[in-house]
Amino acid sequence: MAVQSSPAVLDKTRARRKDLVPLLQKVQETELYLSHESIKLISRELKVSESEIYGVATFYAQFRFRPPGKYNIKVCLGTACHVGGGQNFIEVMKIAKNLSHGETTPDRQFSLERVACLGCCALAPVVVVNKEVHGRMNRVTFMKLLDSLDSSNKSEESSQAPESPA
C-alpha cells in the first residue's frame, strides 16, 4: 500500500528547502562561517536533517565550516588572473604562512581561499583581502601586501599591550 502525500505537506517541505540557502548565507554573513551548532539549530527550525544541510552547504563553494582569519585572502584563479600569475600568490602563502586553500593560520590572523572568478578581469591578477580589492598584483606587490598586514597587526598588538609601570 502506497502512502499518498497531501499537497499541503509537499508545500511545507518545498518552503523549508527554499529557505535553506538564504538562511545559510545569512548565518555565514553574521558568524563568518557555518558552525556545527548553527547547522543543528537550522535543522531543528526548518525540520531538515543535518546531513541534508551539509549536503547543500558543501555543494556551494561560498560556504565554509571553519572560522576565517582576521585577514581573509581570496586569490582569483579565473582565466585572466591565472594567465597573469595568480597561482604565484597561492605559492607565496604556502611558503610565507604555511597556508593552503581553505586553511587558517593557527593564530587566526590569515586564511586563504582560491576562487574561480572575482569579476575584476580588467585588474588581473586580483587578490581580495576581506572586502578590499587589490588589482594588478605580482609576486613582489603581494609580498608587500602581506608585510603591511603583518605590520598593522603587530602595531595593533603593541597598542593593546598594557603599559609597564615606570
C-alpha positions as CSV (number, residue, x, y, z in Angstrom):
1,M,0.0,0.0,0.0
2,A,1.5,3.4,-1.1
3,V,1.3,6.4,1.2
4,Q,-0.2,9.4,-0.5
5,S,1.3,12.8,0.4
6,S,-1.1,15.7,0.7
7,P,-0.3,18.9,-1.3
8,A,0.0,20.8,2.0
9,V,2.7,18.5,3.3
10,L,4.6,18.8,0.0
11,D,4.2,22.6,0.0
12,K,5.7,22.9,3.5
13,T,8.6,20.7,2.5
14,R,9.3,22.8,-0.6
15,A,9.1,26.0,1.5
16,R,11.6,24.7,4.0
17,R,14.1,23.7,1.3
18,K,13.6,27.1,-0.5
19,D,14.6,28.9,2.7
20,L,17.7,26.8,3.4
21,V,20.3,28.5,1.2
22,P,19.3,32.1,2.1
23,L,19.4,31.1,5.7
24,L,22.8,29.6,5.4
25,Q,24.0,32.7,3.7
26,K,22.6,34.9,6.5
27,V,24.2,32.8,9.2
28,Q,27.6,32.9,7.5
29,E,27.3,36.6,6.9
30,T,26.7,37.0,10.7
31,E,29.1,34.4,12.1
32,L,31.6,34.4,9.2
33,Y,31.2,30.6,8.9
34,L,28.7,27.7,9.5
35,S,29.3,26.2,12.9
36,H,28.0,22.8,13.8
37,E,25.8,24.5,16.4
38,S,24.2,26.7,13.7
39,I,23.6,23.8,11.5
40,K,21.9,21.9,14.4
41,L,19.7,24.9,15.1
42,I,18.7,25.3,11.4
43,S,18.0,21.6,11.2
44,R,15.5,21.9,14.1
45,E,13.9,25.2,12.8
46,L,13.4,24.0,9.2
47,K,12.8,20.4,10.1
48,V,15.5,19.3,7.6
49,S,18.2,16.8,8.6
50,E,21.7,18.0,9.4
51,S,23.1,15.7,6.7
52,E,20.9,17.4,4.1
53,I,22.0,20.8,5.2
54,Y,25.7,19.7,5.0
55,G,24.9,18.3,1.5
56,V,23.6,21.6,0.3
57,A,26.3,23.7,2.0
58,T,29.2,21.6,0.7
59,F,27.7,21.8,-2.8
60,Y,28.3,25.6,-2.9
61,A,31.8,26.9,-2.6
62,Q,30.7,30.0,-0.8
63,F,30.1,28.2,2.5
64,R,32.9,27.5,5.0
65,F,32.9,25.4,8.1
66,R,35.8,26.9,9.9
67,P,36.2,30.5,11.1
68,P,38.2,32.7,8.8
69,G,41.3,34.5,9.8
70,K,41.4,38.2,10.6
71,Y,42.7,38.7,7.1
72,N,40.7,36.5,4.7
73,I,42.6,36.4,1.5
74,K,40.9,35.4,-1.7
75,V,43.1,34.7,-4.7
76,C,41.4,34.8,-8.1
77,L,42.3,32.0,-10.4
78,G,39.9,32.8,-13.2
79,T,41.4,32.8,-16.7
80,A,42.7,36.4,-16.7
81,C,44.2,36.1,-13.2
82,H,45.6,32.6,-13.9
83,V,47.3,33.9,-17.1
84,G,48.6,36.9,-15.1
85,G,50.2,34.6,-12.4
86,G,47.5,34.3,-9.7
87,Q,48.9,30.9,-8.8
88,N,52.0,32.6,-7.5
89,F,50.1,34.1,-4.6
90,I,49.0,30.7,-3.5
91,E,52.6,29.6,-3.6
92,V,53.7,32.7,-1.6
93,M,51.1,31.9,1.1
94,K,52.3,28.3,1.3
95,I,55.9,29.5,1.7
96,A,55.3,32.6,3.9
97,K,52.5,31.4,6.1
98,N,52.4,27.6,5.6
99,L,48.9,28.0,4.3
100,S,46.9,26.2,1.6
101,H,43.4,26.8,0.2
102,G,40.7,26.6,2.8
103,E,43.1,26.9,5.8
104,T,43.6,29.4,8.5
105,T,46.8,30.1,10.4
106,P,46.9,28.7,14.0
107,D,46.8,32.3,15.3
108,R,43.7,33.0,13.2
109,Q,45.4,36.0,11.5
110,F,45.3,34.7,7.9
111,S,43.0,32.5,5.9
112,L,43.3,31.6,2.3
113,E,40.7,30.9,-0.4
114,R,41.2,30.1,-4.0
115,V,38.2,31.4,-6.0
116,A,37.2,30.8,-9.7
117,C,36.5,34.4,-10.6
118,L,36.1,37.7,-8.7
119,G,34.8,39.6,-11.8
120,C,37.7,42.0,-11.9
121,C,39.3,40.7,-15.0
122,A,40.5,44.2,-16.1
123,L,42.5,44.4,-12.9
124,A,44.0,40.9,-13.2
125,P,45.6,39.3,-11.3
126,V,43.4,40.2,-8.4
127,V,43.6,39.4,-4.7
128,V,40.8,40.4,-2.2
129,V,41.7,40.9,1.5
130,N,38.5,40.9,3.5
131,K,36.4,43.1,1.1
132,E,39.3,45.2,-0.3
133,V,40.3,44.5,-3.9
134,H,44.0,44.6,-4.8
135,G,44.5,44.6,-8.6
136,R,47.4,44.3,-11.0
137,M,49.3,42.3,-8.4
138,N,52.6,40.5,-8.9
139,R,54.6,38.4,-6.5
140,V,56.5,41.4,-5.1
141,T,53.4,43.6,-4.5
142,F,51.7,40.6,-3.0
143,M,54.5,40.0,-0.5
144,K,54.5,43.8,0.3
145,L,50.8,43.5,1.0
146,L,51.4,40.6,3.4
147,D,54.1,42.5,5.1
148,S,51.8,45.5,5.6
149,L,49.1,43.3,7.1
150,D,51.7,41.7,9.4
151,S,53.0,45.1,10.5
152,S,49.5,46.6,11.0
153,N,48.7,43.5,13.1
154,K,51.8,44.0,15.2
155,S,51.2,47.7,15.7
156,E,47.6,46.8,16.9
157,E,49.0,44.3,19.3
158,S,51.6,46.7,20.7
159,S,48.9,49.5,21.2
160,Q,46.8,47.0,23.1
161,A,49.6,45.8,25.3
162,P,49.4,47.1,28.9
163,E,51.8,49.8,29.8
164,S,54.5,48.8,32.3
165,P,54.8,50.9,35.4
166,A,57.7,53.4,35.3
